[in-house]
Amino acid sequence: MSSKSRNKSVIFKFLSIFSVVRFYNLLLILFAQYLTSIFILSDKPIFEVIFDSKLFILIFCSSVSIASGYIINNFYDEEKDLINKPVKYKIDEVVKSSTKLNFYFILNFVVVIISSFTSLKAALFFSVYIFFLWLYSHKLKRLLFIGNLFYSLLTITPFFAILLYYKKIDYIIIAYALFLFFILLLKDFTKDLKNLKGDFTQNYQTIPVVFGENFSKSVIILTSLINLILIGNLFINFSEGYMSIYYISSALAILVFIVKLFQSNSNSDYLILHNILRFIIGLGVFSIILIGI
């Protein structure tokens, strides 16, 4: 094999790993944890928070454990992704499944060892988190409604690591966590509509598979209304800085989402709905900065 071919192969494998671990999501979670620490949890100056070694270890371990979760999820979802995401599947399969599993175990080992430098409680926290990420990918995500609940819970769990570090749980944190939980739940319900074909083929017991698209849309509308109520609570009680801009933008985006949902009946339509929710979540991360303005 020529050096040019080897370089091309390395690039493809790198892109495959990048796709499997969803590096863009990891960056978003990293920013979310640091911004939450700086503007909500810590009273220290920004640079002290950024260069806090224990906080860095916790956030690093969160990112790596989530990356390992994406890997094991990809491993169990290969057949489903072949149907629902054929392009992504072709990218992901460049790296062998055995290599992905080896990488998965290495990442988990690294997380447990490094987190133990902070405390034994941190090592135990991440060990339990890694176990539930595996359990979700292997079993729980196939179960009706349980899969959706655990997706949302496991996504917000890394934030509890920094909450435990700062030992600070205020009403504002509970309010934000509740909104994040329900917006993630809404996102997962919508993803189930988008992935209906593959889920049905692989016998995943999602709401659209068991009860049909119309019932699933009713559940999504109900969850959307709950999110609007939670946004109203945040707007009334926690409009610090310029956060009201984000609350108004999110409420408008959810109203657009509801209108679009009534008009949706294809995968491309559901993908647009899914992207609206991703936009709300992404905007929410960077809007944390508005608290300090």
ABEGO torsion letter per residue (X at the ends): XBAAAAAAAAAAAAAAAAAAAGAAAAAAAAAAAAAAAAAAABABBAAAAAABAAAAAAAAAAAAAAAAAAAAAAAAAAAAAAAABAAAAAAAAABBAAAAAAAAAAAAAAAAAAAAAABAAAAAAAAAAAAAAAAAAAAAAABBGAAAAAAAAAAAAAAAAAAAAAGBBBAAAAAAAAAAAAAAAAAAAAAAAAAAAAAAAAGBBBAAAAAEAAAAAAAAAAAAAAAAAAAAAAAAAABBEAAAAAAAAAAAAAAAAAAAAAABABAAAAAAAAAAAAAAAAAAAAAAAAAAX
